[in-house]
Amino acid sequence: MRRKWKRKHPVRKLFMSLVALLLCTLFAVCAFFGVKGYQMYKRAVEEQPINERVEEICNMEGFTPYSALPQFYIAATISVEDRRFEEHCGIDLIAIGRAAWTDIRAMSFVEGGSTITQQLVKNLLFTQDKKIERKAAEIFAALEMESKYSKEEIFELYVNTVYFGSGYYGIYQAAIGGCREIDSSKAGRV
């Protein structure tokens, strides 16, 4: 039996060419920002290595160890900030994809896909500027952080550096400052 050779439909061929072009463009953009992010990461760790920054945090007044944190607080923070914290290697591709899709639809940076580890390294090494190369730099730093520290240590560092609002950084400052604010509001009532 003889096979018939099917000619590709011109629209189908055009569609496949556009998909290939889109994939190549996406790869080039990712490579470009990946290289810029890697350079940003290298500059930051050359300025002060991660282990030195970690040591500074651990020596801060009021440093709160993981063992002193209530389990309900740990569970609540993980459920809100990074549901897959225990499973991922410092980056959560599902969260990044979801955030990227939301940002593309909004044509603005409206949602973040950062893990607890990425938030920690952002606070340790980088500015708060919303830039793609900074996100790429966070990935490299998060991978390094996850290779050197346990999940408990990362969580401990995170809660001791994260911004809690009203000018308070770290859980100790937030707890002490929050108590002072409550006391001062009670003093006004007689």
C-alpha positions as CSV (number, residue, x, y, z in Angstrom):
1,M,0.0,0.0,0.0
2,R,1.3,3.4,-0.9
3,R,1.4,6.2,1.6
4,K,0.1,9.6,0.6
5,W,2.4,12.5,1.4
6,K,0.5,15.2,3.2
7,R,1.5,18.7,2.6
8,K,1.6,20.9,5.6
9,H,-1.1,23.5,5.6
10,P,0.4,27.0,5.3
11,V,-1.5,28.3,8.3
12,R,-0.2,25.4,10.4
13,K,3.3,26.0,9.2
14,L,3.1,29.7,10.1
15,F,1.7,28.8,13.5
16,M,4.5,26.4,14.2
17,S,7.1,29.0,13.1
18,L,5.5,31.6,15.4
19,V,5.6,29.1,18.3
20,A,9.3,28.4,17.6
21,L,10.1,32.1,17.4
22,L,8.2,32.7,20.7
23,L,10.1,29.9,22.4
24,C,13.5,31.2,21.1
25,T,12.6,34.7,22.2
26,L,11.5,33.5,25.7
27,F,14.8,31.5,26.0
28,A,16.9,34.5,25.0
29,V,15.1,36.8,27.5
30,C,15.5,34.3,30.3
31,A,19.2,33.9,29.4
32,F,19.7,37.6,29.4
33,F,18.1,38.3,32.7
34,G,19.6,35.1,34.1
35,V,23.1,36.4,33.3
36,K,22.3,39.8,34.7
37,G,20.8,38.3,37.8
38,Y,23.9,36.0,38.3
39,Q,26.2,39.0,38.1
40,M,24.1,40.9,40.6
41,Y,24.2,37.9,42.9
42,K,28.0,37.6,42.6
43,R,28.5,41.3,43.3
44,A,26.3,41.0,46.5
45,V,28.1,38.0,47.9
46,E,31.5,39.4,47.0
47,E,30.6,42.5,49.0
48,Q,29.7,40.4,52.0
49,P,29.3,36.6,51.9
50,I,26.0,35.1,53.0
51,N,27.5,33.3,55.9
52,E,28.8,36.6,57.3
53,R,25.4,38.2,57.0
54,V,23.9,35.2,58.7
55,E,26.4,35.5,61.6
56,E,25.4,39.2,62.0
57,I,21.7,38.2,62.3
58,C,22.4,35.5,64.8
59,N,24.4,37.9,67.0
60,M,21.6,40.6,67.0
61,E,20.1,41.6,70.3
62,G,16.8,39.8,70.7
63,F,17.6,37.1,68.1
64,T,14.8,34.5,68.5
65,P,15.7,30.9,67.9
66,Y,13.4,28.5,66.0
67,S,12.9,26.5,69.2
68,A,11.4,29.6,70.9
69,L,8.8,30.1,68.2
70,P,5.3,28.6,68.8
71,Q,4.4,25.8,66.4
72,F,1.1,27.5,65.5
73,Y,3.0,30.6,64.5
74,I,5.4,28.6,62.3
75,A,2.5,26.7,60.7
76,A,0.5,29.9,60.1
77,T,3.5,31.8,58.6
78,I,4.3,28.9,56.2
79,S,0.7,28.5,55.2
80,V,0.5,32.2,54.3
81,E,3.9,32.9,52.9
82,D,5.1,29.7,51.3
83,R,2.9,26.6,51.4
84,R,5.5,24.3,49.8
85,F,8.4,25.6,52.0
86,E,9.3,22.1,53.2
87,E,9.3,20.6,49.7
88,H,11.1,23.0,47.5
89,C,14.8,23.7,47.0
90,G,14.5,27.5,47.7
91,I,12.4,28.3,44.6
92,D,8.8,27.3,43.9
93,L,8.3,27.0,40.1
94,I,4.6,26.7,40.5
95,A,4.4,30.0,42.5
96,I,6.7,31.7,40.1
97,G,4.6,30.6,37.1
98,R,1.4,31.7,38.7
99,A,2.8,35.1,39.6
100,A,4.3,35.5,36.1
101,W,1.0,34.7,34.5
102,T,-0.8,37.2,36.8
103,D,1.8,39.9,36.2
104,I,1.6,39.4,32.4
105,R,-2.2,39.6,32.5
106,A,-2.0,42.8,34.6
107,M,1.0,44.2,32.6
108,S,2.5,45.1,35.9
109,F,4.3,43.5,38.9
110,V,1.2,42.8,41.0
111,E,1.9,39.4,42.5
112,G,5.1,37.8,43.8
113,G,6.1,34.2,43.6
114,S,8.8,34.4,46.2
115,T,9.5,31.6,48.7
116,I,10.5,32.3,52.3
117,T,14.1,31.6,51.3
118,Q,13.9,34.1,48.4
119,Q,12.3,36.8,50.7
120,L,15.2,36.2,53.2
121,V,17.9,36.6,50.6
122,K,16.2,39.6,49.2
123,N,16.3,41.2,52.6
124,L,19.9,40.1,53.2
125,L,21.5,41.0,49.8
126,F,19.3,43.1,47.6
127,T,17.2,46.2,47.4
128,Q,13.4,46.1,47.4
129,D,13.3,47.3,43.7
130,K,10.9,45.2,41.6
131,K,13.2,44.2,38.7
132,I,13.5,41.0,36.8
133,E,17.2,40.7,37.2
134,R,16.8,41.0,41.0
135,K,14.4,38.1,40.9
136,A,16.9,36.1,39.0
137,A,19.6,37.0,41.5
138,E,17.3,35.9,44.3
139,I,17.1,32.5,42.7
140,F,20.9,32.0,42.7
141,A,21.1,33.2,46.3
142,A,18.2,31.1,47.4
143,L,19.8,28.0,45.9
144,E,23.1,28.8,47.8
145,M,21.1,29.4,51.0
146,E,19.3,26.1,50.8
147,S,22.5,24.2,50.2
148,K,24.1,25.6,53.3
149,Y,21.3,25.9,55.8
150,S,18.4,23.7,57.1
151,K,14.8,24.7,56.6
152,E,14.6,25.5,60.4
153,E,17.6,27.8,60.1
154,I,16.2,29.6,57.1
155,F,12.8,30.1,58.8
156,E,14.6,31.3,61.9
157,L,16.6,33.8,59.9
158,Y,13.5,34.9,58.0
159,V,11.4,35.7,61.1
160,N,14.4,37.6,62.6
161,T,14.7,39.9,59.6
162,V,11.3,40.2,58.0
163,Y,9.5,43.6,58.1
164,F,6.4,43.4,60.4
165,G,5.2,46.9,59.8
166,S,5.3,50.1,62.0
167,G,9.1,50.2,61.6
168,Y,9.7,46.8,63.2
169,Y,12.1,44.3,61.6
170,G,12.2,40.9,63.1
171,I,9.9,39.1,65.4
172,Y,11.5,40.3,68.6
173,Q,11.2,44.0,67.7
174,A,7.7,43.5,66.5
175,A,6.7,41.7,69.8
176,I,8.4,44.3,72.0
177,G,7.2,47.3,70.0
178,G,3.6,45.8,69.7
179,C,3.5,45.4,73.5
180,R,4.7,49.0,74.0
181,E,2.0,50.3,71.6
182,I,-0.7,48.3,73.5
183,D,0.5,49.7,76.8
184,S,0.5,53.3,75.6
185,S,-3.0,52.9,74.2
186,K,-4.2,51.5,77.5
187,A,-2.5,54.4,79.4
188,G,-4.8,56.9,77.5
189,R,-7.9,55.1,78.9
190,V,-8.7,55.6,82.5
